[in-house]
Amino acid sequence: MNDAEPEKIAGGRAVFSRRGGGRACISASQKATREILMLIGRLMTASIATFAAFAVLLPIGGIAYAASCGTSEAGFEAWKSEFANEARAKGIGPAGIAGLMATHYNYATIAADRGLKSFRLSLPAFMAKRGSSVIVARGRAIKRSQAALFDSIEQRYGVPPGPLIAIWGMETGFGTQHGNQNAISAIATLAYDCRRPEYFTDQLYAALKLIDDGRLSPNAHGSMHGEIGQTQFLPKTMLGYGVGNLDSAAGALASTANFLKAHGWQPGAGYQPGEPNFAAIQAWNAATVYEEAIAIMGKEIDGGDR
């Protein structure tokens, strides 16, 4: 307590020893007032220092506020304007902003997002629903007919044909079902929707960056959640791991192999549950039944030797 320490408290008065042997008595109310004033001074000093330190961390132009999410079409157009301002501040250019402003609220996407049920099935029911026997049969034929393509992919990325073909068949029926939704509108709708805005906000920023870079058309079509190409890449995955035209088999399969390699795929190691490469399959899709189905079908396509 600065230059004095209390000796005793009696009768509502505090008696302090002071330097030089003198003694002084102050009332409890006086003491409280002095301590409050000292505390205010310390807080003001600390607040100024804290604000100065915090100000260094702020982006130029002040604090960025996230655009407000919504649960209906009513606020979508206003949200787009808010988001466009934030996107400009993050470096998105005119092409990306134009792509954003051309989007529409996608009711089909919202309905599909609310109706996701197949991942709740048992593994046998899930595989039956997705036509695993057909995928395996066709996958074996494709492996033989496109052996050169799969050999080149395995040499470059270390990923064998089985899991790539299983993913290809599972996602788009080997490129026959890309989806018919405007991909950017689907992603913008989900970024605006209050259910998972953080996840799809990242996807939307990636999509706008791809538009700016000329790698994605604002009119690109995809599935209900905005997945693009023959193995259904979301924009953030495309931005990070896409290595070719995702609407072509060669580009989609190479990009998928690149993703798996980047997530720890070890050439020659197994990819069944509990084996080293199963974790890379888990990174591709978080649903347990999907992961296990890909591992099973991939092994059957590869001839049971993986």
DORO-884656 format. One record per residue (C-alpha): chain; residue number from 1; x, z, y. Coordinates in steps of 0.02 Angstrom, whole numbers. Layout:
(pt 'A', NUM, (X, Z, Y)) ...
REM end
This chain:
(pt 'A', 1, (0, 0, 0)) (pt 'A', 2, (118, -65, 133)) (pt 'A', 3, (218, 81, 203)) (pt 'A', 4, (113, 227, 141)) (pt 'A', 5, (52, 296, -25)) (pt 'A', 6, (-99, 413, -40)) (pt 'A', 7, (-60, 594, -84)) (pt 'A', 8, (-237, 651, -108)) (pt 'A', 9, (-418, 615, -67)) (pt 'A', 10, (-525, 762, -9)) (pt 'A', 11, (-689, 779, 79)) (pt 'A', 12, (-706, 596, 121)) (pt 'A', 13, (-538, 588, 209)) (pt 'A', 14, (-381, 503, 146)) (pt 'A', 15, (-217, 588, 187)) (pt 'A', 16, (-65, 472, 189)) (pt 'A', 17, (120, 509, 194)) (pt 'A', 18, (207, 403, 322)) (pt 'A', 19, (387, 355, 343)) (pt 'A', 20, (486, 477, 454)) (pt 'A', 21, (402, 629, 379)) (pt 'A', 22, (254, 624, 500)) (pt 'A', 23, (74, 640, 440)) (pt 'A', 24, (-81, 545, 494)) (pt 'A', 25, (-262, 562, 446)) (pt 'A', 26, (-389, 419, 454)) (pt 'A', 27, (-571, 419, 407)) (pt 'A', 28, (-631, 331, 250)) (pt 'A', 29, (-731, 208, 357)) (pt 'A', 30, (-579, 167, 461)) (pt 'A', 31, (-476, 140, 303)) (pt 'A', 32, (-610, 26, 231)) (pt 'A', 33, (-618, -75, 391)) (pt 'A', 34, (-430, -98, 395)) (pt 'A', 35, (-423, -151, 213)) (pt 'A', 36, (-564, -276, 239)) (pt 'A', 37, (-474, -354, 386)) (pt 'A', 38, (-313, -363, 286)) (pt 'A', 39, (-405, -443, 141)) (pt 'A', 40, (-487, -572, 254)) (pt 'A', 41, (-317, -616, 324)) (pt 'A', 42, (-243, -639, 151)) (pt 'A', 43, (-391, -746, 94)) (pt 'A', 44, (-379, -857, 247)) (pt 'A', 45, (-194, -883, 218)) (pt 'A', 46, (-220, -919, 34)) (pt 'A', 47, (-366, -1035, 70)) (pt 'A', 48, (-265, -1138, 193)) (pt 'A', 49, (-122, -1153, 70)) (pt 'A', 50, (-239, -1197, -73)) (pt 'A', 51, (-329, -1329, 28)) (pt 'A', 52, (-164, -1405, 82)) (pt 'A', 53, (-105, -1415, -98)) (pt 'A', 54, (-272, -1485, -157)) (pt 'A', 55, (-275, -1614, -19)) (pt 'A', 56, (-115, -1691, -86)) (pt 'A', 57, (-207, -1727, -249)) (pt 'A', 58, (-358, -1811, -169)) (pt 'A', 59, (-371, -2000, -171)) (pt 'A', 60, (-359, -2089, -6)) (pt 'A', 61, (-533, -2095, 68)) (pt 'A', 62, (-587, -1926, 1)) (pt 'A', 63, (-667, -1863, -157)) (pt 'A', 64, (-753, -1991, -269)) (pt 'A', 65, (-924, -1941, -330)) (pt 'A', 66, (-995, -2011, -492)) (pt 'A', 67, (-1150, -2117, -477)) (pt 'A', 68, (-1305, -2023, -533)) (pt 'A', 69, (-1372, -2062, -706)) (pt 'A', 70, (-1556, -2100, -739)) (pt 'A', 71, (-1684, -2108, -878)) (pt 'A', 72, (-1787, -2258, -823)) (pt 'A', 73, (-1769, -2426, -738)) (pt 'A', 74, (-1826, -2351, -572)) (pt 'A', 75, (-1655, -2296, -512)) (pt 'A', 76, (-1548, -2433, -591)) (pt 'A', 77, (-1525, -2545, -438)) (pt 'A', 78, (-1477, -2398, -327)) (pt 'A', 79, (-1357, -2337, -462)) (pt 'A', 80, (-1274, -2508, -468)) (pt 'A', 81, (-1238, -2499, -282)) (pt 'A', 82, (-1163, -2325, -300)) (pt 'A', 83, (-1061, -2379, -449)) (pt 'A', 84, (-1001, -2535, -359)) (pt 'A', 85, (-929, -2428, -219)) (pt 'A', 86, (-839, -2319, -345)) (pt 'A', 87, (-776, -2472, -438)) (pt 'A', 88, (-705, -2549, -279)) (pt 'A', 89, (-613, -2387, -244)) (pt 'A', 90, (-538, -2396, -419)) (pt 'A', 91, (-474, -2572, -390)) (pt 'A', 92, (-609, -2680, -468)) (pt 'A', 93, (-609, -2849, -381)) (pt 'A', 94, (-746, -2965, -318)) (pt 'A', 95, (-775, -3051, -486)) (pt 'A', 96, (-801, -2886, -576)) (pt 'A', 97, (-916, -2820, -439)) (pt 'A', 98, (-1018, -2981, -444)) (pt 'A', 99, (-1033, -2963, -632)) (pt 'A', 100, (-1095, -2785, -612)) (pt 'A', 101, (-1223, -2829, -479)) (pt 'A', 102, (-1294, -2969, -588)) (pt 'A', 103, (-1337, -2848, -729)) (pt 'A', 104, (-1515, -2797, -771)) (pt 'A', 105, (-1587, -2641, -851)) (pt 'A', 106, (-1595, -2679, -1037)) (pt 'A', 107, (-1746, -2603, -1123)) (pt 'A', 108, (-1693, -2672, -1292)) (pt 'A', 109, (-1527, -2579, -1280)) (pt 'A', 110, (-1614, -2415, -1240)) (pt 'A', 111, (-1735, -2438, -1385)) (pt 'A', 112, (-1593, -2477, -1505)) (pt 'A', 113, (-1490, -2329, -1444)) (pt 'A', 114, (-1634, -2210, -1471)) (pt 'A', 115, (-1672, -2282, -1642)) (pt 'A', 116, (-1503, -2268, -1728)) (pt 'A', 117, (-1543, -2203, -1902)) (pt 'A', 118, (-1441, -2295, -2033)) (pt 'A', 119, (-1289, -2183, -2013)) (pt 'A', 120, (-1397, -2037, -2071)) (pt 'A', 121, (-1421, -2117, -2243)) (pt 'A', 122, (-1328, -2066, -2400)) (pt 'A', 123, (-1178, -2174, -2444)) (pt 'A', 124, (-1268, -2271, -2584)) (pt 'A', 125, (-1420, -2299, -2473)) (pt 'A', 126, (-1312, -2354, -2327)) (pt 'A', 127, (-1214, -2477, -2434)) (pt 'A', 128, (-1375, -2548, -2508)) (pt 'A', 129, (-1452, -2568, -2335)) (pt 'A', 130, (-1297, -2657, -2269)) (pt 'A', 131, (-1286, -2773, -2421)) (pt 'A', 132, (-1118, -2715, -2486)) (pt 'A', 133, (-1128, -2816, -2647)) (pt 'A', 134, (-1153, -2976, -2547)) (pt 'A', 135, (-1011, -2931, -2429)) (pt 'A', 136, (-893, -2902, -2576)) (pt 'A', 137, (-941, -3062, -2666)) (pt 'A', 138, (-925, -3170, -2509)) (pt 'A', 139, (-772, -3074, -2456)) (pt 'A', 140, (-678, -3117, -2614)) (pt 'A', 141, (-717, -3301, -2591)) (pt 'A', 142, (-662, -3295, -2408)) (pt 'A', 143, (-501, -3208, -2457)) (pt 'A', 144, (-459, -3353, -2573)) (pt 'A', 145, (-513, -3492, -2455)) (pt 'A', 146, (-422, -3420, -2303)) (pt 'A', 147, (-271, -3350, -2393)) (pt 'A', 148, (-148, -3420, -2265)) (pt 'A', 149, (-237, -3333, -2121)) (pt 'A', 150, (-242, -3165, -2209)) (pt 'A', 151, (-61, -3180, -2266)) (pt 'A', 152, (-4, -3209, -2086)) (pt 'A', 153, (-105, -3061, -2023)) (pt 'A', 154, (-37, -2946, -2158)) (pt 'A', 155, (142, -3002, -2122)) (pt 'A', 156, (121, -2964, -1937)) (pt 'A', 157, (16, -2806, -1940)) (pt 'A', 158, (35, -2738, -2117)) (pt 'A', 159, (-153, -2735, -2148)) (pt 'A', 160, (-216, -2815, -2310)) (pt 'A', 161, (-369, -2929, -2316)) (pt 'A', 162, (-491, -2807, -2398)) (pt 'A', 163, (-532, -2688, -2255)) (pt 'A', 164, (-528, -2827, -2125)) (pt 'A', 165, (-651, -2932, -2224)) (pt 'A', 166, (-761, -2780, -2257)) (pt 'A', 167, (-768, -2741, -2070)) (pt 'A', 168, (-801, -2925, -2031)) (pt 'A', 169, (-943, -2933, -2156)) (pt 'A', 170, (-1017, -2766, -2104)) (pt 'A', 171, (-1012, -2802, -1917)) (pt 'A', 172, (-1075, -2980, -1902)) (pt 'A', 173, (-1106, -3052, -2076)) (pt 'A', 174, (-940, -3146, -2062)) (pt 'A', 175, (-974, -3208, -1886)) (pt 'A', 176, (-1154, -3263, -1910)) (pt 'A', 177, (-1237, -3126, -1807)) (pt 'A', 178, (-1149, -3094, -1642)) (pt 'A', 179, (-1302, -3025, -1552)) (pt 'A', 180, (-1406, -3102, -1413)) (pt 'A', 181, (-1397, -2971, -1276)) (pt 'A', 182, (-1307, -2990, -1111)) (pt 'A', 183, (-1158, -2880, -1152)) (pt 'A', 184, (-1123, -2821, -974)) (pt 'A', 185, (-1306, -2776, -945)) (pt 'A', 186, (-1310, -2678, -1108)) (pt 'A', 187, (-1154, -2579, -1061)) (pt 'A', 188, (-1211, -2551, -881)) (pt 'A', 189, (-1379, -2487, -944)) (pt 'A', 190, (-1294, -2362, -1058)) (pt 'A', 191, (-1173, -2308, -920)) (pt 'A', 192, (-1324, -2274, -810)) (pt 'A', 193, (-1426, -2189, -946)) (pt 'A', 194, (-1407, -1999, -949)) (pt 'A', 195, (-1379, -1988, -1137)) (pt 'A', 196, (-1194, -2036, -1144)) (pt 'A', 197, (-1143, -2093, -970)) (pt 'A', 198, (-961, -2038, -979)) (pt 'A', 199, (-922, -2140, -1135)) (pt 'A', 200, (-1005, -2298, -1073)) (pt 'A', 201, (-939, -2279, -896)) (pt 'A', 202, (-765, -2303, -969)) (pt 'A', 203, (-829, -2454, -1064)) (pt 'A', 204, (-906, -2527, -906)) (pt 'A', 205, (-746, -2508, -806)) (pt 'A', 206, (-653, -2597, -947)) (pt 'A', 207, (-782, -2737, -947)) (pt 'A', 208, (-765, -2761, -759)) (pt 'A', 209, (-576, -2765, -775)) (pt 'A', 210, (-589, -2897, -912)) (pt 'A', 211, (-702, -3001, -798)) (pt 'A', 212, (-576, -2985, -657)) (pt 'A', 213, (-437, -3039, -775)) (pt 'A', 214, (-537, -3190, -834)) (pt 'A', 215, (-542, -3127, -1013)) (pt 'A', 216, (-729, -3095, -1019)) (pt 'A', 217, (-874, -3196, -948)) (pt 'A', 218, (-1008, -3100, -852)) (pt 'A', 219, (-1131, -3197, -959)) (pt 'A', 220, (-1052, -3149, -1126)) (pt 'A', 221, (-1176, -3108, -1263)) (pt 'A', 222, (-1156, -2967, -1386)) (pt 'A', 223, (-1250, -2837, -1484)) (pt 'A', 224, (-1367, -2701, -1423)) (pt 'A', 225, (-1228, -2585, -1362)) (pt 'A', 226, (-1125, -2725, -1286)) (pt 'A', 227, (-1009, -2755, -1435)) (pt 'A', 228, (-924, -2923, -1424)) (pt 'A', 229, (-854, -3048, -1549)) (pt 'A', 230, (-847, -3070, -1736)) (pt 'A', 231, (-792, -2892, -1771)) (pt 'A', 232, (-887, -2815, -1626)) (pt 'A', 233, (-762, -2746, -1501)) (pt 'A', 234, (-821, -2639, -1357)) (pt 'A', 235, (-735, -2685, -1193)) (pt 'A', 236, (-614, -2538, -1189)) (pt 'A', 237, (-554, -2582, -1365)) (pt 'A', 238, (-543, -2765, -1318)) (pt 'A', 239, (-441, -2721, -1164)) (pt 'A', 240, (-320, -2617, -1267)) (pt 'A', 241, (-306, -2712, -1431)) (pt 'A', 242, (-380, -2887, -1413)) (pt 'A', 243, (-250, -3020, -1454)) (pt 'A', 244, (-353, -3179, -1454)) (pt 'A', 245, (-525, -3254, -1440)) (pt 'A', 246, (-641, -3125, -1518)) (pt 'A', 247, (-773, -3258, -1548)) (pt 'A', 248, (-656, -3344, -1671)) (pt 'A', 249, (-622, -3275, -1844)) (pt 'A', 250, (-433, -3282, -1822)) (pt 'A', 251, (-436, -3192, -1653)) (pt 'A', 252, (-560, -3060, -1709)) (pt 'A', 253, (-471, -3021, -1872)) (pt 'A', 254, (-300, -3014, -1790)) (pt 'A', 255, (-367, -2900, -1654)) (pt 'A', 256, (-446, -2786, -1785)) (pt 'A', 257, (-281, -2777, -1879)) (pt 'A', 258, (-191, -2739, -1715)) (pt 'A', 259, (-312, -2596, -1683)) (pt 'A', 260, (-284, -2523, -1857)) (pt 'A', 261, (-95, -2540, -1840)) (pt 'A', 262, (-100, -2453, -1671)) (pt 'A', 263, (-196, -2309, -1752)) (pt 'A', 264, (-63, -2274, -1882)) (pt 'A', 265, (-88, -2402, -2019)) (pt 'A', 266, (59, -2396, -2140)) (pt 'A', 267, (98, -2558, -2233)) (pt 'A', 268, (76, -2539, -2420)) (pt 'A', 269, (-7, -2368, -2413)) (pt 'A', 270, (-181, -2335, -2480)) (pt 'A', 271, (-337, -2331, -2372)) (pt 'A', 272, (-458, -2231, -2478)) (pt 'A', 273, (-517, -2058, -2420)) (pt 'A', 274, (-370, -1940, -2426)) (pt 'A', 275, (-242, -2081, -2420)) (pt 'A', 276, (-130, -2117, -2269)) (pt 'A', 277, (-224, -2266, -2197)) (pt 'A', 278, (-400, -2195, -2206)) (pt 'A', 279, (-372, -2112, -2036)) (pt 'A', 280, (-355, -2284, -1956)) (pt 'A', 281, (-523, -2335, -2029)) (pt 'A', 282, (-596, -2174, -1960)) (pt 'A', 283, (-531, -2223, -1788)) (pt 'A', 284, (-628, -2386, -1799)) (pt 'A', 285, (-796, -2302, -1828)) (pt 'A', 286, (-840, -2117, -1822)) (pt 'A', 287, (-983, -2124, -1949)) (pt 'A', 288, (-929, -2054, -2117)) (pt 'A', 289, (-1040, -2169, -2220)) (pt 'A', 290, (-970, -2321, -2127)) (pt 'A', 291, (-790, -2266, -2155)) (pt 'A', 292, (-815, -2235, -2340)) (pt 'A', 293, (-910, -2399, -2362)) (pt 'A', 294, (-769, -2498, -2283)) (pt 'A', 295, (-642, -2414, -2396)) (pt 'A', 296, (-745, -2448, -2553)) (pt 'A', 297, (-786, -2629, -2511)) (pt 'A', 298, (-608, -2663, -2453)) (pt 'A', 299, (-538, -2602, -2619)) (pt 'A', 300, (-661, -2710, -2717)) (pt 'A', 301, (-617, -2863, -2611)) (pt 'A', 302, (-432, -2830, -2635)) (pt 'A', 303, (-458, -2822, -2822)) (pt 'A', 304, (-451, -2634, -2843)) (pt 'A', 305, (-264, -2624, -2814)) (pt 'A', 306, (-261, -2542, -2642)) 
REM end
